[in-house]
Amino acid sequence: MADNTLFGIHGAALEVRGQRMGVLASNIANASTPGFKARDIDFQQALSAATSPGGLTDGGLAGATKYRVPTQPSLDGNTVDLSTEQTAFAENAVQYQSTLSFLNGRIGQITRALRGE
């Protein structure tokens, strides 16, 4: 993926943001599951793994996935803070949409260039 100069780092960023959205959604879905430990993906570390020659493998993603430090753990061992997770999910969704908009604009430019417009 590092050789892809057409879209630069944005394709890898979109992939990482999509994976992070899944992790955050899992945290929200398990907010009332006893013993569930909230996780998050370190975006910078995952992006570095995604742009390395091997690309984003499960090993690279696993290395970037960290357990979230709870601000106020519950008595049943669940570390999900619903407001924190919802905020992180919303921020990630906006960043995902921004990256997607950039890529759509880039694809539009390439399409217009190929048509000779």
C-alpha positions as a Markdown table, in Angstrom:
| # | Residue | x | y | z |
|---|---|---|---|---|
| 1 | Met | 0.0 | 0.0 | 0.0 |
| 2 | Ala | 3.0 | 2.3 | 0.5 |
| 3 | Asp | 3.6 | 2.3 | -3.3 |
| 4 | Asn | 0.1 | 3.7 | -4.0 |
| 5 | Thr | 0.8 | 7.3 | -4.9 |
| 6 | Leu | -2.6 | 7.8 | -6.6 |
| 7 | Phe | -4.5 | 8.1 | -3.4 |
| 8 | Gly | -1.6 | 8.5 | -1.0 |
| 9 | Ile | -2.1 | 7.6 | 2.6 |
| 10 | His | -5.9 | 8.2 | 2.4 |
| 11 | Gly | -6.8 | 4.7 | 1.3 |
| 12 | Ala | -5.0 | 3.2 | 4.3 |
| 13 | Ala | -6.5 | 5.8 | 6.6 |
| 14 | Leu | -10.0 | 4.9 | 5.4 |
| 15 | Glu | -9.3 | 1.2 | 6.1 |
| 16 | Val | -8.0 | 2.0 | 9.7 |
| 17 | Arg | -10.9 | 4.3 | 10.4 |
| 18 | Gly | -13.3 | 1.6 | 9.3 |
| 19 | Gln | -11.7 | -1.0 | 11.6 |
| 20 | Arg | -11.7 | 1.5 | 14.5 |
| 21 | Met | -15.4 | 2.1 | 13.9 |
| 22 | Gly | -16.1 | -1.6 | 14.3 |
| 23 | Val | -14.1 | -1.7 | 17.6 |
| 24 | Leu | -15.9 | 1.3 | 19.0 |
| 25 | Ala | -19.3 | -0.1 | 17.9 |
| 26 | Ser | -18.4 | -3.3 | 19.8 |
| 27 | Asn | -17.7 | -1.3 | 22.9 |
| 28 | Ile | -21.0 | 0.4 | 22.7 |
| 29 | Ala | -22.9 | -2.8 | 22.1 |
| 30 | Asn | -21.3 | -4.4 | 25.1 |
| 31 | Ala | -21.8 | -1.5 | 27.5 |
| 32 | Ser | -23.8 | -3.7 | 29.9 |
| 33 | Thr | -21.9 | -6.9 | 29.5 |
| 34 | Pro | -20.3 | -7.9 | 32.8 |
| 35 | Gly | -16.5 | -8.1 | 32.6 |
| 36 | Phe | -16.3 | -6.6 | 29.1 |
| 37 | Lys | -13.1 | -4.5 | 28.6 |
| 38 | Ala | -13.4 | -1.5 | 26.3 |
| 39 | Arg | -10.8 | -1.4 | 23.5 |
| 40 | Asp | -9.6 | 1.2 | 21.0 |
| 41 | Ile | -7.2 | 1.3 | 18.1 |
| 42 | Asp | -4.2 | 3.6 | 18.2 |
| 43 | Phe | -4.8 | 5.3 | 14.9 |
| 44 | Gln | -1.2 | 6.5 | 14.3 |
| 45 | Gln | 0.3 | 3.0 | 15.1 |
| 46 | Ala | -2.3 | 1.3 | 12.9 |
| 47 | Leu | -1.7 | 3.7 | 10.1 |
| 48 | Ser | 2.0 | 3.1 | 10.3 |
| 49 | Ala | 1.3 | -0.6 | 10.1 |
| 50 | Ala | -1.0 | -0.1 | 7.1 |
| 51 | Thr | 1.5 | 1.9 | 5.1 |
| 52 | Ser | 4.4 | -0.5 | 5.8 |
| 53 | Pro | 5.3 | -2.9 | 3.0 |
| 54 | Gly | 3.3 | -5.8 | 4.6 |
| 55 | Gly | 0.2 | -3.7 | 4.8 |
| 56 | Leu | -2.4 | -3.9 | 7.5 |
| 57 | Thr | -2.5 | -7.5 | 8.7 |
| 58 | Asp | -4.2 | -8.9 | 11.8 |
| 59 | Gly | -0.9 | -8.7 | 13.6 |
| 60 | Gly | -0.5 | -5.0 | 12.8 |
| 61 | Leu | -4.0 | -4.2 | 13.9 |
| 62 | Ala | -3.7 | -6.3 | 17.0 |
| 63 | Gly | -0.5 | -4.4 | 18.0 |
| 64 | Ala | -2.4 | -1.1 | 17.6 |
| 65 | Thr | -5.5 | -2.3 | 19.6 |
| 66 | Lys | -5.3 | -1.3 | 23.2 |
| 67 | Tyr | -7.5 | -1.6 | 26.2 |
| 68 | Arg | -9.0 | 1.7 | 27.2 |
| 69 | Val | -8.1 | 2.9 | 30.7 |
| 70 | Pro | -11.4 | 3.3 | 32.5 |
| 71 | Thr | -12.3 | 6.6 | 34.1 |
| 72 | Gln | -14.9 | 4.9 | 36.4 |
| 73 | Pro | -15.0 | 1.1 | 36.2 |
| 74 | Ser | -18.3 | -0.5 | 37.2 |
| 75 | Leu | -18.6 | -3.1 | 40.0 |
| 76 | Asp | -19.2 | -5.9 | 37.4 |
| 77 | Gly | -15.8 | -5.3 | 35.8 |
| 78 | Asn | -17.1 | -3.6 | 32.7 |
| 79 | Thr | -14.9 | -0.7 | 31.6 |
| 80 | Val | -17.1 | 0.8 | 28.9 |
| 81 | Asp | -18.0 | 4.5 | 29.5 |
| 82 | Leu | -20.9 | 5.0 | 27.1 |
| 83 | Ser | -20.4 | 8.7 | 26.7 |
| 84 | Thr | -16.7 | 8.3 | 26.0 |
| 85 | Glu | -17.4 | 5.6 | 23.4 |
| 86 | Gln | -20.2 | 7.6 | 21.7 |
| 87 | Thr | -18.0 | 10.6 | 21.5 |
| 88 | Ala | -15.1 | 8.6 | 20.0 |
| 89 | Phe | -17.5 | 6.9 | 17.6 |
| 90 | Ala | -18.9 | 10.3 | 16.4 |
| 91 | Glu | -15.4 | 11.8 | 16.0 |
| 92 | Asn | -14.2 | 8.8 | 14.1 |
| 93 | Ala | -17.3 | 8.9 | 11.9 |
| 94 | Val | -16.6 | 12.5 | 11.0 |
| 95 | Gln | -13.0 | 11.7 | 10.2 |
| 96 | Tyr | -14.0 | 8.7 | 8.1 |
| 97 | Gln | -16.5 | 10.8 | 6.1 |
| 98 | Ser | -13.8 | 13.5 | 5.6 |
| 99 | Thr | -11.4 | 11.0 | 4.2 |
| 100 | Leu | -14.1 | 9.4 | 2.0 |
| 101 | Ser | -15.0 | 12.9 | 0.7 |
| 102 | Phe | -11.4 | 13.6 | -0.2 |
| 103 | Leu | -11.1 | 10.2 | -2.0 |
| 104 | Asn | -14.3 | 10.9 | -3.9 |
| 105 | Gly | -13.0 | 14.3 | -5.0 |
| 106 | Arg | -9.7 | 12.7 | -6.1 |
| 107 | Ile | -11.6 | 10.0 | -8.1 |
| 108 | Gly | -13.7 | 12.8 | -9.7 |
| 109 | Gln | -10.6 | 14.6 | -10.8 |
| 110 | Ile | -9.1 | 11.5 | -12.3 |
| 111 | Thr | -12.4 | 10.7 | -14.1 |
| 112 | Arg | -12.6 | 14.3 | -15.5 |
| 113 | Ala | -8.9 | 14.0 | -16.7 |
| 114 | Leu | -9.5 | 10.7 | -18.4 |
| 115 | Arg | -12.6 | 12.2 | -20.2 |
| 116 | Gly | -10.5 | 15.2 | -21.3 |
| 117 | Glu | -12.7 | 17.7 | -19.5 |
